[in-house]
Amino acid sequence: MSQWSQVQQLEIKFLEQVDQFYDDNFPMEIRHLLAQWIESQDWEAAANNEAMAMILLQNLIIQVDEQLDRVSQEKNLLLIHNLKRVRKLLQGKYHGNPMHIAVIISNCLREERRILAAASMPVQGPLEKSLQSSVVSERQRNVEHKVSAIKNSAQMTDQDVKYLEDLQEEFDFRYKTIQSLEQNDKNSALIKQEMLALQAMLNTLDYKRKEVLSKIGRVIHEIDMLMSNMLTEELLDWKRRQQIACIGGPLHGGLDQLQNCFTLLAESLFQVRRQLEKLDELLTRLTYDGDPIPVQRPQLLEKVNFLLYNLFRNSFVVERQPCMPTHPQRPMVLKTLIQFTVKLRLLIKLPELNYQIRVKATIDKNVSTVSNRRFVLCGTHVKAMNMDESANGSLSVEFRHLQPKEMKTSAGSKGNEGPHMVTEELHSISFETQVCLYGLTINLETSSLPVVMISNVSQLPNAWASIIWYNLSTNDPQNLSFFNNPPAATLSQLLEVLSWQFSSYVGRGLNSEQLNMLAEKLVGQQVSYNDYQLSWAKFCKEHLPGKSFTFWVWLEAILDLIKKHILPLWIDGYVMGFVSKEKERILLKDKTPGTFLLRFSESNLGGITFTWVDQLENGDVTFHSVEPYNKGRLSALPFADILRDYKVIMADNVPENPLKYLYPDIPKDKAFGKHYSCQPNEVSKPSDGGGKGYVPSVFIPVSKILNDSTEPHSPSDLLPMSPSVYAVLREHLSPTAIETALSSPYSTD
């Protein structure tokens, strides 16, 4: 079943998450129509190779053209229109930057895998539960309801101001009419009656002015209370969700809803501001003793301007944190002289601001108090915000060509740049702009989450550990001195984040049994995970007992192994992986001989082994584990083929494959058959009579296990052998002769 087919079967709450990251940059209809073709391409590799990305883009356009031909015959007008629009988008937007579409599609596929993994893991951890609490959802609904009510109140006040304006115009007309009369006429009884009516109108005007000012004051107060309480909390929660999403957590939706709230509040405040300006115009035409406008209007206008300033200041956010396109799953880790991208958004969407706001990016603006190292940004670091690049027309700007470069010290040499650059030192990228609107000038500034600078890709694992620890442990978006005294982390939350690393990076998270094994490896004993506080040093600095590497280095090597060599097996859930030697024996001891499981090596970095259970003639149970396979050996032979072709030579026995059932009882070929590079019966037989052709060969892993108890039961003599060669040997040689040959030094002569 294709990945897209699996996505379509998800529950509605997961489908809503999928909907969040498909937009006009990569329309969902293309994902749907070209599902199998898209999944068969290596978009991640293309994201780092411009030539490959250009080929894939051209092939994508060809695929779209083929779909156009098909739907044209079916006369599906709507789909024809959409496909033509998509084709124009692909040619126009990505022709000059094909790697950008490769990054987008790669990210979408990865997010799909992460959501599928989350859907298959029914247990939510403490962090995810806190981010999706009913209290948060209730507050979101309350904010949207109150913003809508405020907008209605401001519009109704507009009607009151219009009524007040009409009333004053009528008063002006009648007053000027009386003023134009002769003195004799003014003394008449009719005029005196008209004067009494004018006084009544003035009283009504005074009442209406007070009423309008009171209503304006209430609207301002409601906006103030909403901004000070619920809206501020909602924005902080979104920023916290963004932090957690950056380290592999659930997708952080809600920014579009926040934009709607900010925009409506800004529109309401500007509407109130116009109402106050209208009152000022009325004041210039008519005032009187006790007039409330000159007393209340200045205070109300000052409050409106103050609220607009705060609203704009809070609306300037980093929509997508700094990230190198070459490492989309490791945001906030930046390599010197390598481009990274970052996206800003103004949550107040007003058409008159389009292309009027220029944003300037700087790095380490206030670094003198934190670090001795200084960086500058190379590339285009000033750009205008616009509504054209975003799918929903938001006012945003994306910097795509920034590069950090370390400045030379006064002595003329670079600071710490090199293989030993500190990966716990945090830096900040700041963004400044200015909004000029309706006579207001507001300076805005925001910053990215702290970033870590590296100069070599080998530093990336430790740098990423620093990013994980920071964003797990603090809500503070700018604590650059965090690692001067890093706080401990709750073990239960750390385990949840570690599971996210697997779901986001290799498409499948960890279950409770796997997490228990990691917990025991971290703390060395069974503890209450909810209460245990783990130190930063224990996680990333101190070596594991009896080992020459840290816990994080060990785990990162396993992630790399899965990603590059056993990803399909891991996604299918056939790699138990995290299980101790003691636990694996407990699991296997009562199983049918030939039952095996796959686990990661605890003593070798980036190694995977398999252990199977066997039964001796006396009925005793025995276990065999092969020497761990690392990336070097797996680059030469796919792991699924190793499991299929693996042979064991016992003393005086013919070689046979001891692997029958994947734990608990899945037939081996049923589990791994679809991942074999070729079927055994597809291997060619040698030419009869030894013709001119070569004898075809494939590598087969072979182990020798002696029954002699003095021999170690850890088969490590792995020799290459062709299936066809082995068949010939069986026809002409006895088992003893075969064993003797395999015991001799292997020669290609």
C-alpha positions in Angstrom: 0.0 0.0 0.0 1.4 3.4 -0.9 2.1 6.0 1.7 -0.6 8.3 0.3 -3.2 5.4 0.6 -2.3 5.0 4.2 -2.6 8.7 4.8 -6.1 8.8 3.3 -7.2 6.1 5.8 -6.2 8.2 8.9 -8.7 9.6 11.4 -10.0 13.1 10.8 -7.7 14.7 13.4 -4.6 13.4 11.6 -6.0 14.4 8.2 -6.3 17.9 9.5 -2.6 17.9 10.3 -1.9 16.7 6.7 -4.0 19.5 5.3 -1.8 22.1 7.1 1.3 21.6 5.1 -0.2 21.2 1.6 -0.7 24.6 -0.1 -0.1 26.3 -3.4 3.7 25.6 -3.2 2.9 21.9 -3.6 -0.9 21.4 -4.3 -2.5 18.3 -2.8 -4.2 17.3 -6.1 -0.7 16.7 -7.6 0.2 14.6 -4.5 -3.0 12.6 -5.0 -2.7 12.1 -8.8 1.0 11.3 -8.8 1.2 9.5 -5.5 3.2 6.4 -6.6 5.5 8.3 -8.9 6.3 10.9 -6.3 7.0 8.3 -3.6 9.4 6.4 -5.9 11.7 9.4 -6.4 14.6 10.4 -4.1 13.5 14.0 -3.3 15.8 14.2 -0.3 18.9 13.6 -2.4 17.6 16.0 -5.0 17.3 18.7 -2.3 21.1 18.7 -2.1 21.8 18.2 -5.8 20.7 20.9 -8.3 21.3 18.8 -11.4 19.2 15.9 -9.9 16.5 18.4 -8.8 16.3 19.9 -12.3 15.8 16.4 -13.8 13.1 15.5 -11.2 11.3 18.9 -11.8 11.3 18.3 -15.6 10.0 14.7 -15.0 7.3 16.1 -12.7 6.1 18.5 -15.4 6.0 15.6 -17.8 3.9 13.6 -15.4 1.5 16.6 -15.0 1.3 16.9 -18.8 0.3 13.2 -19.0 -2.4 13.8 -16.4 -3.6 16.8 -18.4 -3.9 14.6 -21.5 -5.9 12.1 -19.6 -8.3 14.5 -18.0 -8.7 16.4 -21.2 -10.2 13.2 -22.8 -12.5 12.9 -19.8 -13.5 16.6 -20.2 -13.0 17.3 -16.5 -13.0 21.1 -16.7 -12.2 21.8 -13.0 -9.2 19.4 -13.0 -8.0 20.6 -16.3 -8.0 24.2 -14.9 -6.2 23.2 -11.7 -3.5 21.1 -13.6 -2.8 24.0 -16.0 -2.4 26.3 -13.0 0.0 23.8 -11.3 2.0 23.4 -14.5 2.4 27.1 -14.8 3.4 27.3 -11.1 6.1 24.5 -11.5 7.6 26.1 -14.6 7.5 29.7 -13.3 8.3 29.4 -9.7 10.8 26.6 -9.6 12.6 26.6 -12.9 15.3 28.9 -11.5 15.5 27.0 -8.2 14.6 23.4 -8.7 16.1 22.4 -5.3 13.3 24.4 -3.6 10.5 22.2 -4.9 12.6 19.1 -4.0 12.9 20.4 -0.4 9.2 21.1 -0.3 8.2 17.6 -1.5 10.7 15.9 0.7 9.4 17.8 3.7 5.8 16.9 2.9 6.6 13.2 2.5 8.5 13.2 5.8 5.7 14.9 7.6 3.3 12.3 6.2 5.5 9.6 7.7 5.7 11.3 11.0 1.9 11.6 11.2 1.4 8.0 10.2 3.9 7.1 12.9 2.0 9.2 15.4 -1.3 7.6 14.4 0.2 4.1 15.0 1.4 5.1 18.5 -1.8 5.4 20.6 -0.1 6.5 23.8 0.5 10.2 24.1 3.4 11.5 26.2 3.2 14.2 28.8 4.4 16.9 26.4 2.0 16.1 23.7 -0.9 16.0 26.1 0.0 19.4 27.5 0.1 20.9 24.0 -3.3 19.5 23.1 -5.2 20.1 26.4 -8.9 20.9 26.4 -8.1 24.1 28.3 -6.0 25.4 25.4 -8.7 24.5 22.9 -11.4 26.2 25.0 -9.2 29.4 25.2 -8.8 29.4 21.4 -12.5 29.3 20.9 -13.0 32.1 23.5 -10.4 34.3 21.8 -12.1 33.9 18.4 -15.5 34.6 19.9 -14.4 37.7 21.7 -12.5 39.1 18.7 -15.6 38.7 16.6 -17.7 40.4 19.3 -15.2 43.3 19.5 -15.4 43.8 15.7 -19.2 43.9 15.9 -19.1 46.5 18.7 -16.7 48.7 16.7 -18.9 48.5 13.7 -22.0 49.4 15.7 -20.2 52.4 17.2 -19.6 53.5 13.7 -23.3 53.8 13.3 -23.5 55.8 16.5 -20.9 58.2 15.3 -22.7 58.6 12.0 -26.0 59.4 13.9 -24.1 61.9 16.0 -22.7 63.5 12.9 -26.2 63.8 11.3 -27.6 65.2 14.5 -24.9 67.9 14.7 -25.4 68.8 11.1 -29.1 69.3 11.8 -28.3 71.4 14.9 -25.8 73.5 12.8 -28.4 74.2 10.1 -31.1 75.2 12.6 -28.7 77.3 14.6 -27.4 79.1 11.6 -31.0 79.7 10.4 -31.8 81.5 13.6 -28.6 83.4 13.5 -29.5 84.8 10.1 -32.8 86.3 11.2 -33.3 90.0 12.0 -33.3 91.1 15.6 -37.0 91.7 15.7 -37.7 88.2 14.4 -35.5 86.7 17.1 -37.8 88.1 19.8 -40.8 86.4 18.5 -42.5 83.6 20.5 -41.8 81.2 17.6 -38.1 81.8 17.7 -38.1 81.4 21.5 -39.7 78.1 21.0 -37.1 77.2 18.4 -34.3 78.2 20.8 -35.8 75.8 23.4 -35.7 73.1 20.8 -32.1 73.9 20.0 -31.2 73.6 23.7 -32.9 70.2 23.8 -30.9 69.2 20.7 -27.7 70.3 22.4 -28.6 68.3 25.4 -29.2 65.3 23.1 -25.8 66.0 21.4 -24.1 66.1 24.7 -25.7 62.8 25.8 -24.8 61.2 22.5 -21.2 62.4 22.6 -20.8 60.9 26.1 -22.5 57.7 25.0 -20.2 57.3 21.9 -17.1 58.1 24.0 -18.3 55.5 26.5 -18.8 52.9 23.9 -15.4 53.6 22.3 -13.9 53.3 25.8 -15.6 49.9 26.3 -14.3 48.6 23.0 -10.8 49.8 23.9 -11.0 48.2 27.3 -12.2 44.9 25.8 -9.3 44.9 23.3 -6.9 45.7 26.1 -8.1 42.9 28.3 -8.1 40.4 25.4 -4.6 41.3 24.4 -3.3 41.3 28.0 -4.7 37.9 28.8 -6.0 35.3 26.4 -4.4 36.5 23.1 -0.9 36.8 24.8 -1.3 33.3 26.2 -2.4 32.0 22.8 0.6 33.5 21.1 3.0 32.1 23.8 1.4 28.7 23.4 1.9 28.8 19.7 5.5 29.7 20.1 5.9 26.8 22.6 4.3 24.5 20.1 6.7 25.7 17.5 9.6 25.0 19.8 8.4 21.4 20.3 7.6 20.9 16.6 11.2 21.9 15.8 12.5 19.0 17.8 10.2 16.5 16.2 7.0 17.0 18.1 3.4 17.4 16.7 2.7 19.9 14.0 2.1 23.3 15.4 -1.0 24.7 13.6 -2.9 27.8 14.7 -0.9 30.6 13.1 -3.6 31.3 10.5 -6.2 31.6 13.3 -3.9 33.9 15.2 -3.5 36.0 12.1 -7.2 36.3 11.8 -7.5 37.5 15.4 -4.6 40.0 15.1 -6.0 41.4 11.8 -9.5 41.8 13.2 -8.2 43.6 16.3 -6.0 45.9 14.2 -8.9 46.7 12.0 -11.1 47.4 15.0 -8.4 49.7 16.6 -8.0 51.6 13.3 -11.7 51.9 13.1 -11.9 53.3 16.6 -9.0 55.7 15.7 -11.1 57.0 12.8 -14.1 57.4 15.1 -12.0 59.5 17.4 -10.7 61.6 14.4 -14.4 62.1 13.4 -15.2 63.3 16.9 -12.3 65.8 16.7 -13.8 67.1 13.4 -17.2 67.5 15.2 -15.4 69.3 18.0 -13.9 71.9 15.7 -17.4 72.8 14.5 -19.2 72.8 17.8 -18.1 72.8 21.5 -19.6 74.0 24.7 -19.1 74.1 28.4 -18.8 70.5 29.8 -18.1 69.1 26.3 -16.7 65.5 27.0 -14.7 65.3 23.7 -11.8 67.5 24.6 -11.5 65.8 28.0 -11.8 62.2 27.0 -10.6 62.0 23.4 -6.8 62.5 24.0 -6.7 59.8 26.6 -8.6 57.4 24.4 -6.4 58.1 21.4 -3.3 57.6 23.4 -4.6 54.2 24.6 -5.5 53.2 21.0 -2.0 54.1 19.8 -0.5 52.2 22.7 -2.5 49.1 21.9 -1.7 49.3 18.2 2.0 49.5 19.0 1.8 46.4 21.2 -0.4 44.5 18.7 2.1 45.2 15.9 5.0 44.4 18.1 3.6 41.0 19.1 2.4 40.2 15.5 6.0 40.1 14.1 6.9 36.4 14.4 9.3 33.9 13.0 7.0 31.5 11.1 9.7 29.0 10.2 12.9 28.8 12.2 16.4 29.0 10.6 17.2 25.7 8.8 19.7 24.4 6.3 17.8 22.9 3.3 20.4 20.1 3.4 19.3 19.1 6.8 15.5 19.8 7.1 15.1 17.7 10.2 17.8 19.6 12.1 16.6 23.2 12.3 18.5 25.8 14.3 21.9 24.1 13.5 23.7 26.3 11.0 27.0 25.6 9.3 29.4 28.4 8.5 29.3 29.5 4.8 26.3 27.2 4.1 23.0 28.8 3.1 20.0 28.5 5.4 16.4 29.7 5.1 14.1 31.5 7.6 10.6 32.8 7.2 9.0 35.8 9.0 5.3 36.7 9.1 3.3 39.8 10.2 0.1 38.5 11.7 -1.7 41.7 10.8 -2.8 41.4 7.2 -3.6 44.8 5.7 -3.3 45.3 1.9 -1.8 48.8 2.3 1.3 47.2 3.9 2.1 45.0 0.9 5.7 45.6 -0.2 6.0 48.6 2.2 7.8 46.7 5.0 11.5 45.9 4.6 13.0 43.5 7.0 16.7 43.5 7.9 18.4 40.3 9.3 21.3 40.4 11.7 23.2 37.9 13.8 24.6 38.2 17.3 23.3 41.8 17.7 23.9 41.7 21.5 26.5 38.9 21.6 29.1 40.8 23.5 27.6 39.8 26.8 27.3 36.1 25.9 30.1 35.0 23.5 33.6 36.0 22.4 32.8 34.7 18.9 31.3 37.1 16.3 29.4 36.2 13.1 28.1 38.2 10.2 25.4 37.2 7.7 26.5 37.1 4.0 23.9 37.2 1.2 20.7 39.1 0.9 19.9 40.3 4.4 17.3 43.0 3.6 14.0 42.0 1.9 10.5 43.3 1.6 7.5 41.5 3.1 4.7 40.7 0.6 1.5 38.7 0.2 2.5 37.0 -3.1 4.6 34.1 -1.9 2.3 32.7 0.8 -0.6 30.3 0.0 -3.1 32.2 2.2 -2.0 35.7 1.2 -0.3 36.4 4.5 2.2 39.2 4.8 5.5 37.4 5.0 9.1 37.2 3.8 11.5 34.3 3.4 15.2 34.7 3.5 16.7 31.9 1.3 20.3 32.9 0.7 21.8 33.8 4.1 25.1 32.4 5.2 26.8 32.8 8.6 30.4 33.6 8.5 32.7 33.9 11.6 34.5 37.2 11.9 38.2 37.3 12.4 39.5 38.3 15.8 41.7 41.3 16.4 44.7 39.1 16.2 43.8 38.1 12.6 42.8 34.5 13.3 39.4 33.0 13.6 38.0 32.1 17.0 36.9 28.6 17.6 36.2 27.6 14.0 37.4 24.1 13.3 36.6 20.5 14.2 36.4 21.4 17.9 33.9 24.3 17.6 31.8 24.5 20.7 28.4 23.0 20.1 26.7 24.3 23.2 27.2 27.9 22.4 24.0 29.6 21.4 23.6 32.5 19.0 20.6 34.6 17.9 19.4 35.9 14.6 17.4 39.1 14.9 15.0 40.8 12.4 14.1 44.5 12.4 11.6 46.5 10.4 9.4 49.6 10.6 5.7 50.0 10.0 4.4 53.4 8.9 0.6 53.5 8.6 -2.1 56.2 9.1 0.4 58.6 10.7 1.8 55.9 13.0 5.4 54.8 12.9 6.2 51.6 14.8 9.6 49.9 15.1 9.4 46.1 15.2 11.9 43.5 16.2 11.9 39.7 16.7 14.4 37.0 17.0 14.8 33.4 16.0 15.1 30.6 18.6 18.8 30.2 19.6 20.9 28.6 17.0 24.1 26.6 17.2 27.0 27.2 14.8 29.1 24.4 13.4 31.9 24.4 10.9 31.9 20.7 10.1 29.0 18.3 9.5 30.6 15.9 12.0 29.6 18.4 14.7 25.9 18.2 13.8 24.9 15.4 16.1 26.2 17.2 19.3 24.8 20.5 18.0 21.4 18.9 17.5 21.6 17.5 21.1 22.0 21.0 22.3 19.0 22.2 20.4 16.9 19.3 21.7 17.9 20.0 25.3 17.3 23.7 25.1 13.8 23.6 23.5 12.8 20.7 25.8 13.9 22.5 29.0 12.8 26.1 28.6 10.0 28.3 27.3 12.4 31.3 27.1 13.0 32.1 23.5 16.3 34.0 24.1 18.3 32.5 26.9 21.7 32.5 25.2 23.5 31.7 28.4 21.4 28.6 28.9 24.4 26.1 28.8 26.4 28.0 31.4 24.3 26.0 33.8 21.9 23.7 31.9 18.9 22.5 34.0 18.0 18.8 34.3 15.2 17.4 32.2 12.4 15.1 33.3 13.2 11.6 32.0 9.6 11.0 30.9 9.6 14.1 28.7 13.0 13.3 27.3 12.0 9.8 26.3 9.0 11.3 24.5 11.3 13.6 22.6 13.6 10.7 21.7 10.6 8.9 20.3 9.9 12.0 18.2 13.4 11.8 16.8 12.6 8.4 15.3 9.1 9.3 14.1 10.3 12.5 12.4 13.7 11.3 11.1 13.0 7.6 10.2 9.2 7.5 10.1 8.4 5.4 13.1 8.5 6.3 16.8 9.3 4.1 19.8 6.9 2.0 21.8 6.9 1.8 25.6 9.2 -1.3 25.7 11.8 0.3 23.5 11.6 3.5 25.6 12.0 1.4 28.8 15.3 0.0 27.4 16.6 3.5 26.7 15.6 4.6 30.1 17.5 1.8 31.7 20.5 2.6 29.6 20.4 6.2 30.7 19.8 5.7 34.4 21.1 2.2 34.9 18.2 0.9 36.9 14.4 0.8 37.1 13.1 4.2 38.4 10.0 6.3 38.3 10.3 8.0 35.0 7.8 10.7 35.8 10.0 12.0 38.7 13.5 11.3 37.6 15.6 14.3 36.6 18.3 13.6 34.1 21.3 15.9 33.7 22.7 17.3 30.5 26.0 15.6 31.2 24.4 12.2 31.5 22.6 12.6 28.2 25.4 14.0 26.1 28.8 14.5 27.9 29.5 11.4 30.0 30.5 8.1 28.4 28.2 5.1 28.9 29.6 2.7 31.5 32.4 0.6 30.0 32.1 2.4 26.6 34.1 5.0 24.7 31.0 7.0 23.6 28.0 8.9 25.1 24.4 7.8 25.1 23.5 10.5 22.5 26.4 9.5 20.1 25.2 5.9 20.3 21.6 6.8 19.6 22.5 9.2 16.8 24.5 6.4 15.1 21.5 4.1 15.2 19.3 6.8 13.6 21.9 7.2 10.8 22.0 3.4 10.4 18.2 3.2 10.1 18.0 6.1 7.7 20.6 4.9 5.3 20.4 1.1 5.4 17.3 -0.4 7.0 14.6 2.3 6.7 11.8 0.1 5.1 12.3 -2.6 7.7 12.1 -0.1 10.5 9.0 1.6 9.1 7.3 -1.8 8.8 7.9 -2.4 12.5 10.0 -5.5 12.1 13.1 -4.2 13.9 12.7 -4.5 17.6 16.0 -2.7 17.9 16.1 -1.6 21.5 16.2 -4.7 23.6 18.9 -5.9 26.0 20.7 -9.2 25.6 19.0 -10.4 28.8 15.5 -9.4 27.6 16.0 -11.0 24.2 16.7 -14.4 25.8 13.6 -14.1 27.9 11.6 -13.4 24.8 13.1 -16.2 22.7 13.6 -19.0 25.1 10.1 -20.5 24.7 9.8 -19.9 21.0 10.1 -22.3 18.1 13.7 -23.0 17.1 14.7 -20.7 14.3 12.7 -17.7 15.8 14.9 -14.6 15.7 14.7 -10.9 16.4 16.7 -7.9 15.3 18.3 -5.6 17.8 20.8 -2.7 17.8 24.3 -3.4 19.2 25.0 -1.9 22.6 28.8 -2.1 22.2 29.3 -1.0 18.5 28.2 2.3 17.2 25.6 2.0 14.4 25.5 -1.7 14.5 22.6 -4.2 14.1 22.6 -7.9 14.9 20.1 -10.7 14.9 19.8 -13.5 17.5 18.0 -16.8 17.0 17.0 -19.5 19.4 18.0 -23.2 18.8 17.5 -26.4 20.6 20.3 -28.9 21.3 19.9 -32.7 21.1 19.6 -32.9 24.9 16.7 -30.5 24.8 18.6 -27.5 26.1 17.9 -24.1 24.6 20.8 -22.2 23.1 21.0 -18.7 21.5 23.2 -17.4 18.7 24.0 -13.8 17.9 26.0 -12.7 14.8 28.6 -10.1 14.8 26.9 -6.8 14.4 26.5 -5.4 10.9 27.6 -1.8 10.4 27.1 0.7 7.6 30.2 -0.5 5.8 29.0 -4.1 5.5 25.4 -3.0 4.8 26.5 -0.8 2.0 27.8 -3.9 0.2 24.8 -6.2 1.0 21.2 -5.2 1.8 20.1 -6.3 5.2 17.0 -8.1 3.9 19.1 -10.1 1.5 21.4 -11.0 4.4 18.5 -12.4 6.4 17.3 -14.3 3.4 20.6 -15.9 2.4 22.3 -16.2 5.8 23.8 -19.7 6.2 25.3 -21.5 9.2 27.7 -24.5 9.0 27.5 -26.6 12.1 30.2 -29.3 12.6 29.6 -32.2 10.2 26.4 -30.6 8.8 25.4 -29.0 5.5 25.0 -25.2 5.6 21.4 -24.1 6.2 19.6 -20.9 7.1 18.7 -21.0 10.8 16.3 -18.0 10.5 12.8 -19.3 10.2 10.4 -16.9 12.1 10.7 -13.3 13.0 9.6 -12.8 16.6 7.0 -13.7 17.7 6.0 -16.1 14.9 6.0 -14.3 11.5 7.5 -16.4 8.7 10.7 -14.8 7.6 9.8 -14.5 3.9 6.4 -13.0 4.8 8.0 -10.3 6.8 10.9 -9.4 4.5 9.9 -10.8 1.1 9.0 -7.5 -0.4 12.3 -6.0 0.6 14.5 -8.7 -1.1 16.6 -7.2 -3.9 15.9 -10.4 -6.0 14.2 -13.7 -5.4 16.4 -16.8 -4.9 14.9 -18.5 -7.9 16.0 -15.6 -10.1 19.7 -16.3 -9.6 21.1 -17.7 -12.8 22.7 -21.2 -12.9 26.3 -21.6 -14.1 26.7 -22.4 -17.8 26.9 -26.1 -18.6 30.3 -27.3 -19.7 32.0 -24.1 -18.5 31.2 -21.9 -21.5 32.7 -18.6 -22.2 30.4 -16.8 -19.7 31.4 -16.2 -16.1 29.7 -18.1 -13.3 27.2 -15.5 -11.9 27.7 -14.8 -8.2 26.1 -13.0 -5.3 27.4 -12.6 -1.8 26.0 -14.9 0.9 26.9 -14.4 4.6 28.0 -17.7 6.1 28.9 -18.5 9.7 30.6 -21.5 11.2 29.4 -22.7 14.5 31.1 -25.7 16.2 29.4 -28.0 18.6 32.5 -28.2 20.6 31.8 -26.3 23.8 35.4 -25.0 23.9 34.7 -23.0 20.7 33.0 -19.6 21.1 29.4 -19.4 20.0 29.8 -16.0 18.2 30.0 -16.8 14.5 32.1 -14.1 12.8 33.7 -16.0 9.9 31.5 -14.5 7.2 32.4 -15.6 3.6 31.0 -14.7 0.2 29.5 -17.6 -1.8 27.3 -17.7 -4.8 24.1 -19.8 -4.6 24.9 -21.4 -7.9 28.4 -22.2 -6.8 27.1 -23.7 -3.6 24.7 -25.9 -5.6 27.6 -27.2 -7.7 29.6 -27.9 -4.6 26.7 -30.0 -3.1 26.6 -32.1 -6.3 30.3 -33.0 -6.3 31.5 -32.7 -2.7 30.5 -34.2 0.6 29.5 -32.0 3.6 32.8 -32.7 5.2 34.7 -31.6 2.1 32.6 -28.4 1.9 33.4 -27.6 5.6 37.1 -28.2 5.0 36.9 -25.8 2.0 35.1 -23.2 4.0 37.6 -23.5 6.8 40.5 -22.7 4.4 41.6 -19.2 3.5 39.3 -17.8 0.8 41.0 -17.2 -2.5 39.7 -15.6 -5.7 42.1 -17.5 -7.9 
